[in-house]
Amino acid sequence: MEESLGLFKQTVAEHYAAHGRDLPWRRTCDPYGILVSEVMLQQTQVLRVMGKWEEFCDEFPDFESLAASSLEDVLRVWSGLGYNRRAKSLKRAAEIVVAEHDGCLPHTLEGLMALPGIGHATAAQVLAFAFDVGVPFIETNIRTVYLHHFFEDAEGVPDSAILPLVEATMDREDPREWYYALMDYGTELKRMLPNPSRRSRHHVKQSRFEGSTRQLRGRILRALVDRPGLTAEELVDTVVFEPDRVAEVLAALVAEGFLSQSCGRYRVM
């Protein structure tokens, strides 16, 4: 087994040496920039994040500026990335970092996971990429690599079977580069092979976007960022969805703290 793990690590390292990606957030160890990139990369392709990350960090260069901004301004810059809850959680996390941590991002797994929108995998990635601290974790590209190399003929593989291998092969002296290498290799495997992640017990087929509540939420928020103060009736005409669905989503967005409503008109908080 030790020889097999050694060959695996060599394969990953050689691929990274030849094909490692030059991504803008890999050129910094700034905890703020790393956190922004990791939140953006949740459920979003790298190419969509590349330009948006730089635009966001230019507009909000640190925790203080992000915390002091309005949600409307944050959503305006975030527009195009989708999953707007991430933007709201990121702004709230910045507020907590400024108010409770003197503007310094926590550098423990527990401290990071206490922030809104930060789960185990995101916290572990921030630790590796910002602080060079190695914590075993699994995300989609890493899962692909281990499924391909160690579970070639297996179906329904749980992450609990993969995680010990992640821990056994992790480069504890340089977890930052090792995890970058794993992710780049996983991206390449996905291009070359039928999606290996389908053999994971945790694989979930993404639901259709067209006509979805997620699409409607995004359209409503974009409309109100561009034209604050629209009524529900005006939003129905703008987003081209059924009135009942628009009313339902508006109520949810108000309850979640995205929108305020006064005299029948809606605005981003």
N, C-alpha and C positions, 0 to 999 in steps of 0.2 A: 504493500500500500504506500509506503514511504517513497518508493521509486516512482510509482504512478503519480503521486502528488508533485514530485519534483519535475517530472516531464510536463505535467499540466502547467505549472508555474512558468516553466521555460517557454512553452507555447504562447502563453498570454504575454509574457514580457517581450518575446520576439515580434509578435504582432504589433504591440504598442510601439516598439522602437521603429518599425517600418511604416506604421499607418496611424499613429496617434494623432488625434484631432487638435488643432490649435483653436481653442474656443476662448472668447474674451475674458470670461470669468476665471479661466485657468491661469491667467496672467497676474492674478492678485491673491493675496492671503487675507485681505481685509474682511473681517467677519461680517460686516454689513453687506458688502457686495456679494459674498458667498451666500448669505442667507437669502437675499433677493433672488439670486439665480436658482437656488434649490426650490424655493417656493414657486417660481415661475415654471420650472421644469416638471412640476407635479402634473401629470396627465397632459403635457404639452410637448410637441416635437421641438427638437433643438433648433432647427432652422427658424421656427416662428419666434423663438426666445432671443436669438442672437441680437437682432437690431433693437428689440424692445428692452432688453436688459440695459443696454448702453443709454437709451433714451430715458429710462426710468432713473438710472443712477445719476444722469446729468440733471434731471429735474429735482430729484430728492437724493442728494449725495451722502446723507448720513441719517442715523436714527432720529436726530433732533429735527431735521427738516421734514422727514416723513411724519413724525409724530405731530408736528405743528400744522400740517397741511389739512385741507378739507377732504372728506371722502369723495366729494365730487371731482376735485382735482386729481386724486389718485386714480379714480375710475377712468377719467379722461385719458390719462397716460397709459393705463392698463389696457384700454380698449383694443380688442383684437386677439387677446390671449384667452378669453373665456374664463369660466369658473370664477366669477367675480367674488365669491366668498373668500378666495385666496387673497385678493387685494385687500379686502376689509380686515381679514385676520392679520395680514402683514402690517397694516397700519396700526392695529391694536397692539400687536407685538412690539412695535417701535415705541408706542406710548408707554408700555410697561417697562421696557428697557431703560427709557429715559427717566421715568418716575421712580423705579425701584432698584435699578442697577447702575445709576450714574452714567447712563449712556453706553455702558460696556455690555456686550452680549455675553450671557452666561456660557461657561465653557465646560459644563458637565452635562451628561445625558439627561439627568433629572431636571436640571435648570432649563435646558432647552425645551424639553417636552412639556414643561409647565406653561410655555407660551402658546397662545392660540394658533391653531393651524399647523402645529409642529408635532408630527408623530415620530415613532422610533427611527424609521429609515431616514427622514429628513434631518433629524437631530444627529444621527450617526454620520451622515454625509457632511454636515457643517463641522462636526468635530474633526473629521479627517481632513477636509479641504481648507479649513480656516486655522485649525490648531494642530494638525498633524497627529491627532490622537486616534488610534485604531479601535473601533468597536465593530463587531460583526453585524452585518445587516443584509437585507435582501431587497432589491428593487428589480424591475422587469428585465433589464439587460443582464444583471448579475444572475438572476434566476435562469435565463436562457443559457448562459455559459455552463453552469453546473449541470443543468438538465442534459445538455448536449454531450458533455464529457463523462459524466458519471451515471447517468440514468438513460442511456441511449434507447433501450427497449421497454422502458417502464411507462406506465400510465398512472394518472392520479397521484403524482408525487407531491407530498406535503412539504411545505417550507421547513418543517421540523427535521426532515431528513437532509435538507440542503444546508441548513445553518451550521452544523458541525464541520462540514467541509469548507465553508467560508472561513470559519475560525481557524481551521487547521492550515489553510493555505495563505492566510493574511500575512502581508509583509509588515511586521510591527515596527520596523525601523523607518519605513517610508509608506505608511498607509495611504497618503494622498495620491502618490503616483500609482500605487497598486490598484486602487479602486478606479482611478481614471482608466488604467489599462484594461481592467475587467469590463468596464462599461463600453469602451470602444470595441473590444472584441465581441461583446454581445450584440452591439449594433451591426457589426459585420456579419455575424452568424444569422441574424434575422434577414439580412439581404440575400444571403446565400441559400437558406433552407426554408422549408415550410415552417411556419411559426412553432418553434419548440415549446413555447409557453403553453400551448394547448394541452401539453402532457402534465401540466401542473394541476394539482387539486384546486388551486386558488384561481385558476384562469376563469375570467368572466368576459363574455363577449360584450363589447360596448354597444349600448342601445343606439338606435337610430337618432341622429341629431335633428334632421329636418322634421319640423312640426312638434318637436319636443318641448317640454316645460323649460328645459335649459336654454333652448333657443329663444323662447318667449321672454324669459328673464333677462337675457342679454340684450334683446331688442328694446325692452322697456327702459333698462338702465341707460343704454346708449341714447335713446330718444330724450330722456330727461337730463342727461348731461349736456346735450346739444340745445335743448329747448326746455329749460326749467319752467314748472308751473302748468304743465299740460293737465287737462282733465282726463278722467277715465274714457270718456267718449272720444276725445281727441287722440288718445293713445290707441284705441281700437282702430281708428283710421290709419294711424301711423305704423303700427306693428303688424297689421293685417292678420289678426287672430280673432277668434270668437269672443264676444263681450263677456260671457261667463268665465272663460279661461283668463282673460285679462283681469277681471275683477278678483279672481282667486289668487293670481300671482301678485297683484298689487297688495292685497291684504297680507300675503306672506312676506313681501319685501318690507312693508311697514313694520310688521311684527319682528322681523330680524334686524331692524335698525338701519336698513339701507335707505329707506325713504321716509319723509315726513308728509303729512297730508293736512291741508288747511283750506277750508271753504271749497272743498271738492277739487283742489289742485295739488299736484304731487311734485316734490322736489327731492333730489338726492341729499341725504343728511350731510 
